[in-house]
Amino acid sequence: MSIASLTEPAAELRPVTSNERIQALDVVRGFALIGIFLMNIEFFNRPIAELGLGLPVMAGADGWAGYLIYVLVQGKFWTMFSLLFGMGFAVMLTRAERAGRSFLVPYLRRIAALAAFGAFHHIFLWAGDILFSYAVGAACLLLLMWARWIPLLIGMALIFASGFLPGMSPIFQVFAGLVFVLLGALFLRSEARVGKNGKGMPWLSVVFLAIGVIMALVAAMAGNGPVPVDARWPMAIGGLFLLLLGVLSAKFKDPVGERPRRLGGTMYLVPFCVMFSFGLLQMYGPARPVPTEAQIAAATVEVKAMEAAEKAGRKIDPAAAKAAEAKKTPEEKAAIGKAQQRIQLAERAGDVAEERRLVTGHSYMDLVRMRAGKFAEHVPDEFGFSTLIIGMFLLGYWFVRSGIMENPGAHLPLFRRMAMIGIPLGVGLGIFASQISTHLAVGVERDAYLIAMALMMLGNQPACLGYVGLVVLMLHSHGPLSRIRVL
């Protein structure tokens, strides 16, 4: 689809009539709302600052209810809503194409309205709202699918350069999210290949392979020369995944119609595979030097001084910083890491205590001011989270554009496989992960929580797809289960 067809003058817009709706989407959306309700009700009663710390220790019925929601619900339903968001995007696009009307301008209006509602909800109602995240993800999806290369690259360069301005370092998170968007766009839309007559390997695959080889070589040389020994395993893990992406992006780039599904699955799963790898490294990797408390205290002063300088906009000489880093002993370097960890934990504990204090003993406007400040801080983070959301958007987009969701009754074997494989695999991974760890062990060096969280997040995608498959099968059954259409 061309940019021209996206922006041509619009025909009359009107609400969709009941006979135009796709019933399966509406039923899945109703089912997803129940899951979102079950998940969110926990954090209506907990500080949002505790998000990511895992399952609190509870006894009796509360403990069982918490555990069942943890393994059956957590993470399975925001992914489902993201899947539905991508399906809705594709439905709107398909109907705009068939009617010969504009798509981009009305959709941009919807994104703007969604962002406004998300910001309003976050600041004035509840900080766990995800609508603003969806708005950022939707904007990034438009860039991924249709942005022209030169304006996109120029915009990214300007964003990167602005990150060096005093107090603007969080903008680098926006840039990092856009890098993933660019790589996804290259896989989805670029046909450039190495070699004559366009028959060689895709350029994107060559870039992945080249960087992967360089990182592997750097890992091999770690500890010799300018490369610190601490870089060995992180560089090795990064190089391995880039080599894998290089091979997969070359092997599975075609056919064109399958690219959204393959890219969507990759954008969601690869980050958690990387998380799992680093969790294994943290748990079973080489032991780090053990710093003394005096070294940690000195490192804490140094880290806080650097943070204060950055907030004040004072520039730090990179050469001097690099020279100072080179003089540090392994124990002093480990002390820096410990100091940063303790500072982060203290900040989170302070956020939790402050949120509890405001909720239980202060005015509504005090809460609004707190949430407004946190919202401004978290906006750059949304561009990183958007890469996961976009992965699910693309899967939903593929379900509609392939014709599956417009006529689900003709694809029941696919939905049966989704339910029979996705639910046992996804929920099974969640149960297995819960046996490893269900909450962060604060201050523990060899904590398995990162491994458990990675397994849980990896299981969320197949579980989500399995739930969708089950709901569609129930809807198309001929017995009492078909009453699920009440949703």
C-alpha positions as CSV (number, residue, x, y, z in Angstrom):
1,M,0.0,0.0,0.0
2,S,1.4,3.4,-1.0
3,I,1.6,6.6,1.2
4,A,-0.7,8.2,-1.4
5,S,-3.5,5.8,-0.7
6,L,-3.0,6.3,3.0
7,T,-3.4,10.1,2.9
8,E,-5.9,10.6,0.1
9,P,-9.2,12.6,0.9
10,A,-11.4,10.6,3.2
11,A,-14.9,9.3,2.4
12,E,-17.6,9.7,4.9
13,L,-16.7,8.1,8.3
14,R,-19.3,6.4,10.3
15,P,-19.6,3.9,13.2
16,V,-19.3,0.2,12.2
17,T,-22.7,-1.5,12.1
18,S,-23.4,-4.7,14.0
19,N,-23.5,-6.8,10.8
20,E,-20.0,-5.5,9.8
21,R,-18.4,-6.5,13.1
22,I,-16.2,-9.6,13.4
23,Q,-17.8,-11.5,16.2
24,A,-14.8,-13.5,17.1
25,L,-12.8,-10.3,17.8
26,D,-15.5,-9.0,20.0
27,V,-15.7,-12.2,22.0
28,V,-11.9,-12.4,22.4
29,R,-11.9,-8.8,23.5
30,G,-14.6,-9.5,26.2
31,F,-12.5,-12.4,27.4
32,A,-9.4,-10.3,27.5
33,L,-11.2,-7.7,29.6
34,I,-11.9,-10.3,32.3
35,G,-8.2,-11.2,32.4
36,I,-7.1,-7.5,32.6
37,F,-9.6,-7.0,35.4
38,L,-8.1,-9.9,37.4
39,M,-4.6,-8.7,36.8
40,N,-5.1,-5.0,37.5
41,I,-7.1,-5.6,40.7
42,E,-3.9,-6.7,42.4
43,F,-2.2,-3.4,41.7
44,F,-5.3,-1.4,42.7
45,N,-4.2,-2.6,46.1
46,R,-0.4,-2.4,45.8
47,P,2.0,0.5,44.9
48,I,2.8,0.6,41.2
49,A,6.4,0.9,42.2
50,E,6.3,-2.7,43.2
51,L,5.6,-3.8,39.7
52,G,8.2,-6.3,38.6
53,L,9.1,-7.5,42.1
54,G,7.0,-10.6,41.7
55,L,4.3,-12.4,43.7
56,P,4.0,-11.2,47.3
57,V,4.0,-13.9,50.0
58,M,0.4,-14.6,51.1
59,A,-1.3,-17.5,52.9
60,G,-4.6,-19.3,52.6
61,A,-7.1,-18.4,49.9
62,D,-5.3,-15.2,49.1
63,G,-2.1,-17.2,48.4
64,W,-3.9,-19.6,46.1
65,A,-5.8,-16.8,44.3
66,G,-2.6,-14.9,43.9
67,Y,-0.7,-17.9,42.5
68,L,-3.4,-18.9,40.0
69,I,-3.5,-15.3,38.7
70,Y,0.3,-15.3,38.6
71,V,0.5,-18.5,36.3
72,L,-2.8,-18.2,34.4
73,V,-3.2,-14.5,33.9
74,Q,-0.1,-12.4,34.5
75,G,1.3,-11.2,31.1
76,K,-1.1,-13.3,29.1
77,F,-3.7,-10.6,28.7
78,W,-1.8,-7.4,27.9
79,T,-0.3,-9.5,25.1
80,M,-3.8,-10.5,24.1
81,F,-5.0,-6.9,24.0
82,S,-1.9,-6.1,21.9
83,L,-2.8,-8.9,19.6
84,L,-6.3,-7.5,19.3
85,F,-5.0,-4.0,18.8
86,G,-3.0,-5.3,15.8
87,M,-6.1,-7.0,14.5
88,G,-8.1,-3.8,14.8
89,F,-5.4,-1.9,13.0
90,A,-5.5,-4.4,10.1
91,V,-9.3,-4.4,10.0
92,M,-9.4,-0.6,9.7
93,L,-6.7,-0.7,7.0
94,T,-8.4,-3.4,5.0
95,R,-11.7,-1.7,5.1
96,A,-10.2,1.7,4.1
97,E,-8.5,0.0,1.2
98,R,-11.7,-1.7,0.0
99,A,-13.7,1.6,0.4
100,G,-10.9,3.7,-1.3
101,R,-10.8,6.1,1.6
102,S,-7.9,7.5,3.7
103,F,-6.5,5.5,6.5
104,L,-3.5,7.4,7.8
105,V,-5.2,10.7,8.9
106,P,-8.1,9.1,10.8
107,Y,-5.7,6.6,12.4
108,L,-3.3,9.4,13.5
109,R,-6.3,11.1,15.1
110,R,-7.1,7.9,16.9
111,I,-3.5,7.6,18.1
112,A,-3.6,11.2,19.4
113,A,-6.8,10.6,21.2
114,L,-5.5,7.3,22.7
115,A,-2.3,9.1,23.9
116,A,-4.4,11.8,25.5
117,F,-6.7,9.3,27.3
118,G,-3.7,7.3,28.4
119,A,-1.9,10.3,29.8
120,F,-5.1,11.5,31.5
121,H,-5.8,8.1,33.1
122,H,-2.1,7.7,34.2
123,I,-2.0,11.1,35.9
124,F,-5.6,11.5,37.2
125,L,-6.8,7.9,37.8
126,W,-4.2,5.2,38.0
127,A,-0.5,4.9,37.1
128,G,-0.9,1.3,35.8
129,D,-2.7,2.4,32.7
130,I,-1.3,1.0,29.4
131,L,-3.2,3.1,26.9
132,F,-0.3,5.6,26.4
133,S,2.0,2.6,25.7
134,Y,-0.4,1.4,23.0
135,A,-0.4,4.9,21.5
136,V,3.4,5.0,21.3
137,G,3.5,1.4,19.9
138,A,0.9,2.3,17.3
139,A,2.9,5.4,16.2
140,C,6.1,3.2,16.0
141,L,4.1,0.6,14.0
142,L,3.2,3.3,11.4
143,L,6.9,4.2,11.1
144,L,7.9,0.5,10.8
145,M,5.4,-0.1,8.0
146,W,5.4,3.1,5.9
147,A,8.1,5.6,7.0
148,R,10.4,6.8,4.2
149,W,14.0,5.8,4.9
150,I,15.7,9.2,4.6
151,P,13.3,11.1,6.9
152,L,13.4,8.2,9.4
153,L,17.2,8.2,9.5
154,I,17.4,12.0,9.7
155,G,14.9,12.0,12.6
156,M,16.8,9.3,14.4
157,A,20.1,11.2,14.0
158,L,18.6,14.3,15.4
159,I,17.1,12.4,18.4
160,F,20.5,10.8,19.0
161,A,22.3,14.1,18.9
162,S,19.9,15.7,21.3
163,G,20.7,13.1,23.8
164,F,24.0,14.8,24.4
165,L,22.4,18.0,25.5
166,P,22.4,18.6,29.3
167,G,19.7,16.7,31.1
168,M,18.6,15.0,27.9
169,S,20.2,11.5,28.3
170,P,16.8,9.8,28.6
171,I,16.3,10.6,24.9
172,F,18.7,7.8,24.2
173,Q,16.0,5.3,25.2
174,V,13.8,6.8,22.5
175,F,16.6,6.3,20.0
176,A,17.2,2.7,21.1
177,G,13.5,1.9,20.5
178,L,13.6,3.5,17.1
179,V,16.6,1.4,16.2
180,F,14.5,-1.7,16.7
181,V,11.8,-0.1,14.6
182,L,14.3,0.6,11.8
183,L,15.6,-3.0,11.9
184,G,12.0,-4.3,11.7
185,A,11.2,-2.0,8.8
186,L,14.3,-3.3,6.9
187,F,13.2,-6.9,7.4
188,L,9.6,-6.2,6.5
189,R,10.0,-3.8,3.5
190,S,13.6,-3.8,2.2
191,E,14.4,-6.0,-0.7
192,A,18.1,-4.9,-1.0
193,R,20.4,-7.9,-1.3
194,V,24.1,-8.5,-1.6
195,G,25.2,-9.7,-5.0
196,K,24.1,-9.4,-8.5
197,N,20.5,-9.5,-9.7
198,G,19.2,-9.2,-6.2
199,K,19.8,-13.0,-5.5
200,G,22.2,-12.8,-2.7
201,M,21.7,-12.5,1.1
202,P,19.6,-9.6,2.4
203,W,21.7,-6.7,3.5
204,L,20.1,-6.7,7.0
205,S,21.3,-10.3,7.4
206,V,24.8,-9.4,6.4
207,V,24.9,-6.6,8.9
208,F,23.7,-8.9,11.7
209,L,26.3,-11.5,10.8
210,A,29.1,-8.9,10.5
211,I,28.4,-7.3,13.9
212,G,27.9,-10.8,15.5
213,V,31.3,-11.9,14.3
214,I,32.9,-8.7,15.6
215,M,31.3,-9.1,19.0
216,A,32.4,-12.8,19.1
217,L,36.0,-11.7,18.3
218,V,35.9,-9.0,21.0
219,A,34.6,-11.6,23.5
220,A,37.5,-13.9,22.6
221,M,40.0,-11.1,23.2
222,A,38.4,-9.9,26.5
223,G,41.0,-9.6,29.2
224,N,43.8,-8.8,26.7
225,G,44.4,-5.2,25.7
226,P,41.7,-2.6,26.0
227,V,38.8,-5.0,26.3
228,P,38.0,-5.7,30.0
229,V,37.5,-9.3,31.0
230,D,34.0,-8.4,32.3
231,A,32.9,-7.9,28.7
232,R,33.6,-11.4,27.7
233,W,30.2,-13.1,28.4
234,P,27.9,-10.1,27.6
235,M,29.7,-9.7,24.2
236,A,29.5,-13.4,23.6
237,I,25.8,-13.6,24.3
238,G,25.1,-10.5,22.2
239,G,27.2,-11.9,19.3
240,L,25.5,-15.2,19.5
241,F,22.0,-13.7,19.1
242,L,23.1,-11.4,16.3
243,L,24.6,-14.4,14.4
244,L,21.3,-16.3,15.0
245,L,19.3,-13.3,13.8
246,G,21.5,-13.0,10.7
247,V,20.8,-16.7,9.8
248,L,17.1,-16.5,10.5
249,S,16.5,-13.2,8.7
250,A,18.1,-14.7,5.6
251,K,16.4,-18.0,5.7
252,F,12.9,-16.9,6.6
253,K,12.6,-13.5,4.9
254,D,10.3,-14.9,2.2
255,P,7.5,-15.3,1.4
256,V,6.4,-11.7,1.8
257,G,3.1,-12.5,3.3
258,E,4.7,-14.4,6.2
259,R,7.0,-11.5,7.2
260,P,4.6,-9.8,9.7
261,R,4.1,-13.1,11.6
262,R,7.8,-14.0,11.7
263,L,8.9,-10.5,12.6
264,G,6.2,-10.2,15.3
265,G,7.2,-13.5,16.9
266,T,10.9,-12.5,16.8
267,M,10.4,-9.0,18.2
268,Y,8.5,-10.5,21.2
269,L,10.6,-13.6,21.9
270,V,14.2,-12.5,21.3
271,P,14.4,-9.9,24.2
272,F,13.3,-12.6,26.7
273,C,15.7,-15.2,25.3
274,V,18.4,-12.6,25.9
275,M,17.1,-12.0,29.4
276,F,17.1,-15.7,30.0
277,S,20.7,-15.9,28.9
278,F,21.8,-13.1,31.2
279,G,19.9,-14.7,34.0
280,L,21.9,-17.9,33.5
281,L,25.1,-15.8,33.4
282,Q,24.1,-14.1,36.7
283,M,23.2,-17.4,38.3
284,Y,25.9,-19.7,37.1
285,G,28.6,-17.4,35.5
286,P,32.0,-16.7,36.9
287,A,32.1,-15.3,40.4
288,R,32.7,-11.6,40.6
289,P,35.3,-10.0,42.9
290,V,33.9,-9.3,46.3
291,P,34.4,-5.6,47.3
292,T,34.6,-4.4,50.9
293,E,32.0,-2.2,52.5
294,A,34.4,0.7,52.5
295,Q,34.9,0.3,48.7
296,I,31.1,0.2,48.2
297,A,30.7,3.3,50.3
298,A,33.3,5.1,48.2
299,A,31.7,3.9,45.0
300,T,28.3,5.1,46.2
301,V,29.6,8.6,46.7
302,E,31.2,8.5,43.2
303,V,28.0,7.3,41.5
304,K,25.8,9.9,43.2
305,A,28.3,12.6,42.3
306,M,28.1,11.5,38.6
307,E,24.3,11.4,38.7
308,A,24.2,14.9,40.2
309,A,26.6,16.2,37.6
310,E,24.4,14.8,34.8
311,K,21.2,16.3,36.3
312,A,22.9,19.6,36.6
313,G,24.1,19.5,33.0
314,R,27.8,19.5,33.8
315,K,29.8,17.8,31.2
316,I,32.2,15.0,32.1
317,D,35.4,14.6,30.1
318,P,35.1,11.1,28.4
319,A,38.9,10.7,28.2
320,A,39.4,11.5,31.9
321,A,36.5,9.2,32.9
322,K,38.0,6.4,30.7
323,A,41.5,6.9,32.3
324,A,40.0,6.8,35.8
325,E,38.1,3.6,35.0
326,A,41.3,1.9,33.7
327,K,43.1,2.6,37.0
328,K,40.4,0.8,39.1
329,T,41.0,-2.6,40.5
330,P,38.5,-5.4,39.8
331,E,37.2,-5.0,43.3
332,E,36.6,-1.3,42.8
333,K,34.8,-2.0,39.6
334,A,32.6,-4.5,41.3
335,A,32.0,-1.9,44.1
336,I,30.6,0.4,41.4
337,G,28.1,-2.2,40.3
338,K,27.1,-2.9,43.9
339,A,26.7,0.8,44.6
340,Q,24.4,1.3,41.6
341,Q,22.3,-1.7,42.6
342,R,21.9,-0.5,46.1
343,I,21.0,3.0,44.9
344,Q,18.4,1.6,42.6
345,L,16.9,-0.6,45.3
346,A,16.8,2.3,47.7
347,E,15.1,4.5,45.2
348,R,12.5,1.9,44.5
349,A,11.9,1.3,48.2
350,G,11.5,5.1,48.6
351,D,9.0,5.2,45.8
352,V,7.0,2.4,47.4
353,A,7.0,4.1,50.7
354,E,6.1,7.5,49.2
355,E,3.2,6.0,47.2
356,R,1.8,4.2,50.3
357,R,2.1,7.4,52.3
358,L,0.3,9.5,49.7
359,V,-2.5,7.0,49.2
360,T,-3.2,6.5,52.8
361,G,-2.8,9.9,54.3
362,H,-2.7,12.7,51.8
363,S,-4.9,14.5,49.3
364,Y,-5.9,13.5,45.8
365,M,-3.9,16.4,44.3
366,D,-0.8,15.1,46.1
367,L,-1.3,11.9,44.2
368,V,-1.9,13.7,40.9
369,R,1.4,15.6,41.3
370,M,3.3,12.4,42.1
371,R,1.8,10.6,39.1
372,A,2.4,13.5,36.8
373,G,6.1,13.5,37.7
374,K,6.4,9.8,37.2
375,F,4.6,10.0,33.9
376,A,7.1,12.5,32.5
377,E,10.0,10.3,33.7
378,H,8.6,7.1,32.1
379,V,7.7,8.5,28.7
380,P,11.1,7.6,27.1
381,D,10.8,4.0,28.5
382,E,7.6,3.5,26.4
383,F,9.7,3.4,23.2
384,G,11.6,0.3,24.6
385,F,8.4,-1.4,25.7
386,S,6.8,-0.6,22.3
387,T,9.1,-3.1,20.7
388,L,7.3,-5.9,22.6
389,I,3.9,-4.4,21.8
390,I,4.7,-4.0,18.1
391,G,5.6,-7.7,18.0
392,M,2.1,-8.6,19.2
393,F,0.6,-5.9,16.9
394,L,2.3,-7.6,13.9
395,L,1.0,-11.0,14.8
396,G,-2.6,-9.6,15.1
397,Y,-2.1,-7.8,11.8
398,W,-1.1,-11.1,10.1
399,F,-4.1,-12.9,11.5
400,V,-6.4,-10.4,9.8
401,R,-4.5,-9.8,6.5
402,S,-4.1,-13.5,6.0
403,G,-8.0,-13.8,6.2
404,I,-8.0,-16.0,9.3
405,M,-9.9,-13.7,11.6
406,E,-12.4,-12.6,8.9
407,N,-13.5,-16.2,8.5
408,P,-12.4,-18.1,11.6
409,G,-14.8,-20.9,11.0
410,A,-12.8,-22.0,8.0
411,H,-9.6,-22.2,10.1
412,L,-10.7,-24.1,13.1
413,P,-7.8,-26.7,12.8
414,L,-5.3,-23.8,13.2
415,F,-7.2,-22.5,16.3
416,R,-7.3,-26.1,17.6
417,R,-3.5,-26.4,17.3
418,M,-3.1,-23.0,18.9
419,A,-5.1,-24.2,22.0
420,M,-3.6,-27.6,22.3
421,I,0.0,-26.5,22.0
422,G,-0.1,-22.9,23.2
423,I,-1.9,-23.4,26.6
424,P,0.1,-26.4,27.9
425,L,3.4,-24.8,26.7
426,G,2.7,-21.3,27.9
427,V,1.0,-22.1,31.2
428,G,3.5,-25.0,31.7
429,L,6.4,-22.5,31.4
430,G,4.8,-20.3,33.9
431,I,4.3,-23.1,36.4
432,F,7.9,-24.3,35.9
433,A,9.2,-20.7,36.3
434,S,7.2,-20.3,39.5
435,Q,9.0,-23.3,41.0
436,I,12.3,-21.5,40.4
437,S,11.3,-18.2,41.9
438,T,8.2,-16.0,42.2
439,H,9.8,-12.8,43.7
440,L,13.0,-10.8,43.6
441,A,15.5,-11.7,46.4
442,V,16.8,-8.2,47.2
443,G,20.6,-8.1,47.6
444,V,21.2,-11.7,46.7
445,E,24.1,-12.1,44.3
446,R,23.0,-15.4,42.7
447,D,19.2,-14.8,42.4
448,A,17.3,-17.0,40.0
449,Y,14.4,-14.5,39.6
450,L,15.7,-13.2,36.3
451,I,15.6,-16.7,34.9
452,A,12.1,-17.3,36.2
453,M,10.8,-14.0,34.8
454,A,12.3,-14.7,31.4
455,L,10.7,-18.1,31.3
456,M,7.4,-16.6,32.4
457,M,7.5,-13.9,29.7
458,L,8.5,-16.4,27.0
459,G,5.4,-18.5,28.0
460,N,3.1,-15.5,27.8
461,Q,3.0,-15.5,24.0
462,P,2.0,-19.1,23.4
463,A,-0.4,-19.0,26.3
464,C,-2.1,-15.9,24.8
465,L,-2.4,-17.5,21.4
466,G,-3.7,-20.7,23.1
467,Y,-6.4,-18.7,24.9
468,V,-7.4,-17.0,21.7
469,G,-7.6,-20.4,20.0
470,L,-9.7,-21.9,22.8
471,V,-12.2,-18.9,22.8
472,V,-12.7,-19.2,19.0
473,L,-13.2,-23.0,19.2
474,M,-15.8,-22.4,22.0
475,L,-17.6,-19.8,19.9
476,H,-17.8,-22.1,17.0
477,S,-18.9,-25.2,19.0
478,H,-22.5,-26.4,18.9
479,G,-23.0,-27.1,22.6
480,P,-23.2,-25.0,25.8
481,L,-19.7,-23.7,25.3
482,S,-20.9,-21.6,22.3
483,R,-22.7,-19.3,24.8
484,I,-19.3,-17.6,25.3
485,R,-20.6,-15.3,22.6
486,V,-22.3,-13.4,25.5
487,L,-18.8,-11.8,26.0
